[in-house]
Every structure is written in structure tokens, then in C-alpha cells.
Amino acid sequence: MESHYAHSVCLGNGQPVILIHGLAASLYEWTSLAPALASHGFAAYALDLLGHGESAKPDDPRLYHVESIYRHFQDWVESLSLDTPPALIGHSLGGYLSLVHAIRHPQAVRCLVLIDPFFGSSQLSPLLRQASRHPALGEKTIQVTPQWLIHIAMSLYPGISAYFPKETRWQVAADCKRASPHFAYITYNMPDLTDRLPEVSAPALVIWGEHDQTLRPALFPRLVQMLPNAVGSPVSATGHQPHISKPELVTRLTLEFLAQLNVHGDPDQSLSAHSMATA
């Protein structure tokens, strides 16, 4: 694949942690978590995925297949030349990419924090599943919809307005509009990872909003059960982005998970498989 610029930031020094945002978003998602990780002795790396934020936005919609997005991410990770395997923290699409990386490169992943991660089409509502099958229509809709209308739509949507302050909704709308409209093609024909989840050897923490209206929250416990070494933390009174709507709680859960694994020391410690902690 042709090389494309990856915009990224790094905060702090120490064991590496890589943060991967969701669809139509940017590294802004990690405004709270990245500084907290840095203040606790980690090097927090965050990038804008291909077509998002300040990273390259190629004009060819064929480059917005999820495999191209993953290769762009992988090339950026390799460019970091890390001395030790990083922890991966991924939200939604970022969770999907984290799982793919852990399956393909198990020795290159220290552990996973998956926040409302996508892993298969069964998670989508019938409406979203249908929309993912018609990316050209989605692309056109994104192109003609102004940022102010996206903000108003979020203000009227209970799953978002109840959890995000006005300034956060503006930022989410801005990230959606500055992303390439070709991002609508990323979810088209995404391989389902369900059958490959038992291959993920890295310890994992799965965090999800109990009121997620983008991905079916009832399937996240199934994900926890299918991962060989995972724990789950459902978060009440929040939706698809608990790391934005309840940043203090998600930060605490993440830091406690990393501390339990003794990320600064022995990497071979494991979790009590499939234990659940309600937040």
C-alpha cells in the first residue's frame, strides 16, 4: 500500500500504551485518558487513523477498506520502534483493529483494553447493518450534511445528549465532518472476528456502556466469554463512548487493570478468566 501520513501524539514516558479511536472520530477521544496514563508513568501514543483527524485522506474510496486502515495503523506502530510490546486501548473500530493486531501479532501485544469494541455484524442493529451495505449512500449523506446539523441531531438523540455536554457534541460533529466522507466504506464487508476471538492470547479488559445504541450491549458479555483471558466492566447510565461521557471511571478501570497485570513488571501474569465487575 502507498505510504500515507499518520498524525499522532505521544504523552509521557514509560511502558507504551497505544490508543486507537473509533469510526469518524480522532485522537481527540483520548483527551482525558492519555494525560492520565502519562501522569501514571506510561508513554501514551495516539494516532488519527487513515482518513481521520489530521492524518492523510486519500481520494480513492477503495483505500477505505478496513484492511487498508489496519495496514496504515500497523505501519505507524512499526515506525515507533518500541522496545517492549505495547498495551492497546481501542474504542469501537479501534477495538476491532486492536483485536486484529492481537490475532496476527500475539507477541507484539502486552494487553488489551477494549471500549465498546466492534467484532462482528451481529452487534449492529438492523438499520445500521443495512446502512453498512450501502456505503455510497452513506458517503453522500455525510458530504451534504453540515456540521451544525450533525450537532443538532446529536442534541436530539437521547443516547448522546444525556451523556455529552454541548462542547463535546461540537467536537464529535467536527471530527465527523473533517474525516473523509469515504469512511463510510470502512464497515463495508468487514470480516467478522467472532470465530477468531479464542486466538487472542493477550489479557483483555472489555468496557462497555449499558445503553450503547450503536452496538448491542447484550453481546459484550459474550465477547468476554470468548476471549481466553478477559474481564468485563459494564458501565451504567452511558452509551457507546463511556471514555468520553464518564472519563474518570474509565480511567480508573484502565489504570486498575494495568496495575493488576503489573505492566511495569512481569508480563506473564494472567487474569481470572471471565470475571465481571460492574461499574
Order of alpha helices (4+ residues) and beta strands (2+ residues): beta-beta-alpha-beta-alpha-beta-alpha-beta-alpha-alpha-alpha-alpha-alpha-beta-alpha-beta-alpha-alpha
